[in-house]
Amino acid sequence: MQQVAPTSWKYWAMSAPLERYIQALSETLLMVGVSSVIAIVLGLMLAILLASTAPGGVYSAPGFHKTLSVLINICRAIPFI
């Protein structure tokens, strides 16, 4: 006697093991966590650099500040294009 697997979507949705969902969730959280840490570190470094090179800042360099500010504003706009 041969058993035929049901073809309903409920059977296929419930047949996937819970471990695979947990593994996929943990991999997703790891990717988001790593990219968040990288973004925070780079963002803080750029923010400190911009604040310190602003006119009247600790290491005042208006030309460098303006150039870096324009580059950062261009990069900030890229996700919205």
Secondary structure, DSSP 8 states (H G I E B T S, - for coil): -------SHHHHHHHS-HHHHHHHHHHHHHHHHHHHHHHHHHHHHHHHHHHHHSTTSTT--HHHHHHHHHHHHHHHHGGG-
